[in-house]
Every structure is written in C-alpha cells, then in structure tokens.
Amino acid sequence: MPIKKSAMKALRQSQKKAHANAKIKSDVAALVRKVNKTVAAKDAAKAAEWLGEAIKKLDRSAQKGIIKKNTAARKKSRLHKLVKSIAKK
C-alpha cells in the first residue's frame, strides 16, 4: 500500500482506468463473439449490423490506446473476411 498522499491518488487513478479499460475490452470481445455467432448462423444481414458495431468499438478503443492499432486492424480484417464469406453465398 502506498504511504504518500500522491502515491495513493495515483493508485486510485490507475485502478479506475484499469477498470474502465477492462470494461471496454470486454465489450469489444462480446461484439466480436456476436459477429462470429451470427456468421455461424449464416445470418448475413445481422452479421453486417454487428460488424458495424464491432468496428466502431475497435476503432474507438484503438484511438484511446486501450488496444494497439494493429490489433484493431487485424481483428477488423478478420471479421470483414468472415462476414464477406457468408454474404457471397
């Protein structure tokens, strides 16, 4: 446990940020799962809808530095590829 007042404040701030970042990461993962689930169900319209939501959340979290830029780009690319594969059929 920190002793100095400034260290205590820094600890509180870092815990608050970590909690917020974990929530955003969890939301991103949930959206990715929803896209994968709708792709598995072969529902192209719903998958495209969830894809848009997932992309917005990925871009925003990359912009805030919660996930890395390349990680967001890789996930978006893979999701696009999945949704495009069922849209063709």
C-alpha positions in Angstrom: 0.0 0.0 0.0 1.3 3.4 -0.8 2.1 5.8 2.0 2.4 9.2 0.4 -0.8 11.0 -0.5 0.2 11.5 -4.1 1.0 7.7 -4.5 -2.4 6.9 -3.0 -4.1 9.1 -5.6 -2.0 7.6 -8.4 -3.1 4.1 -7.3 -6.8 5.2 -7.2 -6.5 6.7 -10.7 -4.7 3.7 -12.2 -7.3 1.3 -10.7 -10.1 3.4 -12.0 -8.6 3.5 -15.5 -7.8 -0.3 -15.4 -11.5 -1.0 -14.5 -12.7 1.2 -17.4 -10.3 -0.3 -19.9 -11.3 -3.8 -18.9 -15.0 -2.9 -19.4 -14.2 -1.6 -22.9 -12.1 -4.7 -23.8 -15.0 -6.9 -22.5 -17.5 -5.0 -24.7 -15.2 -5.4 -27.8 -14.9 -9.2 -27.1 -18.6 -9.5 -26.7 -19.3 -7.8 -30.1 -16.7 -10.0 -31.8 -18.5 -13.1 -30.3 -21.8 -11.8 -31.6 -20.4 -11.4 -35.1 -19.0 -14.9 -35.0 -22.2 -16.3 -33.7 -24.3 -14.7 -36.4 -21.8 -15.8 -39.1 -22.1 -19.3 -37.8 -25.9 -19.0 -38.0 -25.4 -17.7 -41.6 -27.4 -14.5 -41.0 -25.6 -12.1 -43.3 -27.8 -9.1 -42.5 -27.5 -9.4 -38.8 -23.8 -10.2 -39.1 -23.2 -7.0 -41.1 -25.1 -5.0 -38.4 -23.0 -6.4 -35.6 -19.8 -5.9 -37.7 -20.5 -2.2 -37.9 -20.9 -2.0 -34.1 -17.7 -4.1 -33.6 -15.7 -1.9 -35.9 -16.8 1.3 -34.2 -15.8 -0.1 -30.8 -12.5 -1.4 -32.1 -11.6 1.9 -33.7 -12.5 3.8 -30.6 -10.6 1.6 -28.3 -7.5 1.7 -30.5 -7.8 5.5 -30.7 -7.9 5.7 -26.9 -4.9 3.3 -26.6 -6.8 0.5 -24.9 -5.8 -1.9 -27.6 -3.0 -1.5 -30.1 -3.7 0.0 -33.5 -2.5 -3.1 -35.4 -4.5 -5.4 -33.2 -7.7 -3.5 -34.0 -6.8 -3.6 -37.7 -6.2 -7.3 -37.6 -9.5 -8.0 -35.8 -11.4 -5.8 -38.2 -9.9 -7.5 -41.2 -10.7 -11.0 -40.0 -14.3 -10.0 -39.1 -14.7 -8.4 -42.6 -13.4 -11.6 -44.2 -15.9 -13.7 -42.2 -18.9 -11.6 -42.9 -17.9 -11.3 -46.6 -17.7 -15.1 -46.8 -21.3 -15.7 -45.9 -22.5 -12.7 -47.9 -21.3 -14.3 -51.1 -23.3 -17.5 -50.5 
